[in-house]
């Protein structure tokens, strides 16, 4: 019984060992999210307002709006977290400064995505 438990423990330890993500994961994820947001913007741009009268035509723009909004929101969070990870907080004032910088980063990234700040 003891041998089975130790064998199970070693198998679990081996199976649940932390795995480092690939080095280019963030860049690939950012590229995919940017592509989704751009495709959604293109879809919304191509949509004609005259088609708005018929509710059967609302599915594609609604899906584009949801997908583009989710991708853009994820991009904002991803970029803000990357900046926040570069300087970990120390003490209570460090946490406050980190929160302030994170909000400022999120605001800046949102403006970039909306085209207001380059």
C-alpha positions as CSV (number, residue, x, y, z in Angstrom):
1,X,0.0,0.0,0.0
2,X,2.8,2.4,0.9
3,X,4.6,1.7,-2.3
4,X,1.5,2.4,-4.3
5,X,0.9,5.7,-2.6
6,X,4.5,6.8,-3.1
7,X,4.3,5.7,-6.7
8,X,1.1,7.7,-7.2
9,X,2.7,10.7,-5.5
10,X,5.7,10.6,-7.8
11,X,3.4,10.3,-10.8
12,X,1.3,13.2,-9.7
13,X,4.4,15.3,-9.0
14,X,5.7,14.5,-12.4
15,X,2.4,15.2,-14.2
16,X,1.8,18.5,-12.4
17,X,5.2,19.9,-12.7
18,X,5.2,23.5,-13.9
19,X,5.7,24.0,-17.6
20,X,7.3,27.1,-19.0
21,X,5.4,28.7,-21.9
22,X,7.3,29.2,-25.2
23,X,9.3,32.4,-25.4
24,X,7.3,33.8,-28.3
25,X,3.8,33.0,-26.8
26,X,3.1,36.6,-25.9
27,X,4.0,37.9,-29.3
28,X,1.9,35.2,-31.0
29,X,-1.0,35.9,-28.8
30,X,-0.7,39.6,-29.3
31,X,-0.5,39.1,-33.1
32,X,-3.6,36.9,-33.1
33,X,-5.6,39.3,-31.0
34,X,-4.6,42.2,-33.2
35,X,-5.6,40.3,-36.2
36,X,-9.0,39.5,-34.8
37,X,-9.6,43.1,-33.8
38,X,-8.6,44.4,-37.2
39,X,-10.8,41.8,-39.0
40,X,-13.7,42.8,-36.8
41,X,-13.1,46.5,-37.6
42,X,-13.0,45.7,-41.3
43,X,-16.3,43.8,-41.0
44,X,-17.9,46.7,-39.2
45,X,-16.5,49.2,-41.7
46,X,-17.9,47.3,-44.6
47,X,-21.4,47.0,-43.1
48,X,-23.9,49.3,-44.7
49,X,-26.3,51.3,-42.6
50,X,-29.1,50.7,-45.0
51,X,-29.0,47.0,-44.0
52,X,-29.8,48.0,-40.4
53,X,-33.5,48.1,-41.1
54,X,-33.7,44.3,-41.4
55,X,-32.8,42.5,-38.1
56,X,-31.8,39.4,-40.0
57,X,-28.7,41.3,-41.1
58,X,-27.6,42.2,-37.5
59,X,-25.8,38.9,-36.7
60,X,-22.5,39.5,-38.5
61,X,-22.0,43.1,-37.2
62,X,-23.0,42.0,-33.7
63,X,-20.5,39.1,-33.8
64,X,-17.8,41.4,-35.2
65,X,-18.5,43.9,-32.4
66,X,-18.3,41.2,-29.7
67,X,-15.2,39.5,-31.1
68,X,-13.4,42.8,-31.8
69,X,-14.3,44.2,-28.4
70,X,-13.1,41.1,-26.6
71,X,-9.9,41.0,-28.6
72,X,-9.2,44.7,-28.0
73,X,-9.9,44.3,-24.3
74,X,-7.6,41.3,-24.1
75,X,-4.9,43.3,-25.9
76,X,-5.2,46.1,-23.4
77,X,-4.9,43.8,-20.4
78,X,-2.0,41.8,-22.0
79,X,0.0,44.9,-22.7
80,X,-0.7,46.4,-19.3
81,X,0.3,43.2,-17.6
82,X,3.6,43.0,-19.6
83,X,4.5,46.5,-18.4
84,X,3.5,45.8,-14.8
85,X,5.6,42.6,-14.7
86,X,8.7,44.5,-15.7
87,X,8.8,46.4,-12.3
88,X,7.3,44.4,-9.4
89,X,5.9,46.5,-6.5
90,X,7.7,46.8,-3.2
91,X,5.7,47.8,-0.1
92,X,2.3,49.6,0.0
93,X,3.4,52.6,-1.9
94,X,4.8,50.3,-4.6
95,X,1.5,48.6,-5.0
96,X,-0.3,52.0,-5.2
97,X,2.2,53.2,-7.9
98,X,1.8,49.9,-9.8
99,X,-2.0,50.3,-9.8
100,X,-1.7,53.9,-11.0
101,X,0.7,52.9,-13.8
102,X,-1.5,50.0,-14.8
103,X,-4.5,52.2,-15.1
104,X,-2.5,54.7,-17.2
105,X,-1.2,51.9,-19.4
106,X,-4.7,50.6,-20.0
107,X,-5.9,54.0,-20.9
108,X,-2.9,54.5,-23.3
109,X,-3.4,51.1,-24.9
110,X,-7.2,51.7,-25.3
111,X,-6.5,55.0,-27.0
112,X,-4.0,53.3,-29.4
113,X,-6.6,50.6,-30.3
114,X,-9.3,53.2,-30.9
115,X,-7.0,55.2,-33.1
116,X,-6.8,58.3,-30.9
117,X,-3.1,58.1,-29.9
118,X,-0.2,56.9,-31.9
